[in-house]
Amino acid sequence: MAYSLSQTRAATVKDLVDFQNNQHTFSRLQLLPSFSGSPITRFDSWLESFESIVDGSGWSNEKIIQMIRAKFTDRAFSVIQAIFNENPDDFASIKSSLLDHFHGDENADLYLKKFNKAKRKPGEKIVDYAHRLQEIFKRAYPMGYGEKSFTVILIQKFIEGLDSKLQSKVKY
């Protein structure tokens, strides 16, 4: 009888932990803004946030699909509905189709042009400029942006994009 009681307690504790994990994941998802398909929010960045929330949830593929669908509004909801008609239960295919839809026309050449033209915008904080430049750089050089030689290029471009007074302060 004692063995059965300890098994029941262990099962109850596991159920409680699963419930708490589930509630934690739901509350984090509620904090994630819905994705509308607006160009203001990059889908790949939004998707990265979504996946970081659901990765530790232990949810099934179907549950994750249900949750991503619930987070889409406006134009994005129409897009995901059309994708669901083709791949209703495969998250990897849905994700691939969404990335292709929202970022399919982007390529390294486009970002290389953006990188070459990049300058600090008037009133832009230095940190924001550095992050923006780094994001463009990652997309311009997707395979090697982490290598040291590419870091030198990024630093040079960062300094080049600053106004002349700030350039001299940063250089020295």
C-alpha angles and dihedrals in degrees: 000000000000090000091055091048093052090048090052091049091048090050091048092050091048091049090050092050090048091049092049091047090050092049091047091052091048092050092049090049090052089057091053108091116239117258113241101175092250114150088233090078119050110227095216091056091046091048091051089056092046093050093047088057098047098037095084095037098090088223122156122251089255093053092050090050090050091051096048089049090052091054095056122093139170115356093358091057090056090050094050091047090057091047091049089057089062102035107018099166111024113090094190091056092044091050092048092049092048092049090049092049097048099034106017095113093054120097140163092265092058091051093044088058090048090048093051091050096043117125132159110273119233109273093008113141114244091238092051091049091050092050093046091049091047092052092050090047093052090055094044092051104026096164103043110023092115096056118105094241090056090048089059090053091049092050092049092050091047092055092043091056093057125089115265097257092052092044092061092047092049095045094052 
